[in-house]
Amino acid sequence: MAVVQFENPDTGATIELTDPELGELVIDDETGVEYEVVSVEPPRLEAAPQEAEDWGE
């Protein structure tokens, strides 16, 4: 198991993930904000895209 350290793009805090995968969604325990793994090497997170409401269209 590989533990990878990511930097929270908003606060600069460290978020550790075990065996992260591209596209994985992560919730920061401190802020409750959801992030997406956009790169594993180098490790990088971005704010997760917000899902639009489905009105059955």
Order of alpha helices (4+ residues) and beta strands (2+ residues): beta-beta-beta-beta-beta
